[in-house]
Amino acid sequence: MNDFLRQCVTGMVFGGLLVLAPVQAQEFRIGFVSTDRIFKEAGTAKAAQAKLEQEFSKREKEIIDLGTTLKSLVDKFEREGPTLPEGQKATRQKQLVDQDRELQRKRREFQEDLNSRKNEELQQVLERANKVVKQVAEAEKYDLVLQEAVYVNPKHDITDKVIRALNAGAVK
């Protein structure tokens, strides 16, 4: 009876392996895409960055100029301050504080506007990249494509393919 039981178990295990063999024979393809590299290297991302620089360069220069002017006024006040009458000293000090407050407000508004526009542009780049990732995945029969990972074997990285397709304008 022991031999019979052993033969049955062996037969069941062998039969189970035959059933699993086709499942294991199918290749499960995984790809990885680095969004950081896409944002740095893709032509669409570079174009978005250039567009932002053009859009915000004038305001940035104005803020830098205001900062430079304020610094020179502060330096002048520090030099002349000890010799100024108290009333005039207090008035100039208040003016400098007001100008500094205004400069800080403009810097904050500039940074908020820049961040908002940057997010809009990067979102558009990401949407285009995701379409290309999907196209590459479908064309090359990937089962799964990840965008974030702690470690990726370079053989699974398809970022270069996606960047080339993006640069070639392959978004449909």
Backbone hydrogen bonds, N-H to C=O, Kabsch-Sander energy under -0.5 kcal/mol:
donor,donor_aa,acceptor,acceptor_aa,energy
5,L,1,M,-2.6
6,R,2,N,-2.4
7,Q,3,D,-2.5
8,C,4,F,-2.2
9,V,5,L,-2.6
10,T,6,R,-2.7
11,G,7,Q,-2.5
12,M,8,C,-2.5
13,V,9,V,-2.7
14,F,10,T,-2.8
15,G,11,G,-2.7
16,G,12,M,-2.5
17,L,13,V,-2.2
18,L,14,F,-2.0
19,V,15,G,-1.9
20,L,16,G,-2.2
21,A,17,L,-1.9
23,V,19,V,-0.5
24,Q,20,L,-2.3
25,A,21,A,-1.9
26,Q,22,P,-1.1
29,R,27,E,-0.7
31,G,144,L,-2.8
32,F,156,H,-2.4
33,V,146,L,-2.6
35,T,33,V,-0.8
35,T,147,Q,-0.6
38,I,34,S,-1.9
39,F,35,T,-2.7
40,K,36,D,-1.4
41,E,37,R,-3.4
42,A,38,I,-1.9
46,K,42,A,-2.3
47,A,43,G,-2.7
48,A,44,T,-2.0
49,Q,45,A,-2.3
50,A,46,K,-2.4
51,K,47,A,-2.3
52,L,48,A,-2.2
53,E,49,Q,-2.5
54,Q,50,A,-2.4
55,E,51,K,-2.4
56,F,52,L,-2.4
57,S,53,E,-1.6
60,E,56,F,-2.4
61,K,57,S,-2.5
62,E,58,K,-2.3
63,I,59,R,-2.3
64,I,60,E,-2.5
65,D,61,K,-2.8
66,L,62,E,-2.5
67,G,63,I,-2.4
68,T,64,I,-2.4
69,T,65,D,-2.7
70,L,66,L,-2.7
71,K,67,G,-2.3
72,S,68,T,-2.2
73,L,69,T,-2.2
74,V,70,L,-2.6
75,D,71,K,-2.7
76,K,72,S,-2.3
77,F,73,L,-2.5
78,E,74,V,-2.6
79,R,75,D,-1.8
80,E,76,K,-2.8
81,G,77,F,-2.9
83,T,80,E,-1.4
84,L,80,E,-0.8
84,L,81,G,-1.1
89,K,85,P,-2.7
90,A,86,E,-2.6
91,T,87,G,-2.0
92,R,88,Q,-2.5
93,Q,89,K,-2.2
94,K,90,A,-2.3
95,Q,91,T,-2.3
96,L,92,R,-2.5
97,V,93,Q,-2.3
98,D,94,K,-2.7
99,Q,95,Q,-2.7
100,D,96,L,-2.5
101,R,97,V,-2.5
102,E,98,D,-2.4
103,L,99,Q,-2.5
104,Q,100,D,-2.6
105,R,101,R,-2.3
106,K,102,E,-2.4
107,R,103,L,-2.5
108,R,104,Q,-2.4
109,E,105,R,-2.6
110,F,106,K,-2.6
111,Q,107,R,-2.8
112,E,108,R,-2.7
113,D,109,E,-2.8
114,L,110,F,-2.9
115,N,111,Q,-2.8
116,S,112,E,-2.3
117,R,113,D,-2.5
118,K,114,L,-2.8
119,N,115,N,-2.5
120,E,116,S,-1.9
121,E,117,R,-2.7
122,L,118,K,-2.9
123,Q,119,N,-2.1
124,Q,120,E,-1.8
125,V,121,E,-2.2
126,L,122,L,-2.8
127,E,123,Q,-2.4
128,R,124,Q,-2.2
129,A,125,V,-2.8
130,N,126,L,-2.8
131,K,127,E,-1.8
132,V,128,R,-2.1
133,V,129,A,-2.9
134,K,130,N,-2.3
135,Q,131,K,-2.2
136,V,132,V,-3.0
137,A,133,V,-2.9
138,E,134,K,-2.6
139,A,135,Q,-2.7
140,E,136,V,-2.5
141,K,138,E,-0.7
142,Y,137,A,-2.9
143,D,29,R,-2.2
144,L,29,R,-1.6
146,L,31,G,-2.6
156,H,153,N,-2.6
157,D,154,P,-1.2
158,I,32,F,-3.1
158,I,156,H,-0.6
162,V,158,I,-2.0
163,I,159,T,-2.9
164,R,160,D,-2.7
165,A,161,K,-2.4
166,L,162,V,-2.8
167,N,163,I,-2.9
168,A,164,R,-1.7
169,G,166,L,-1.3
170,A,165,A,-2.7
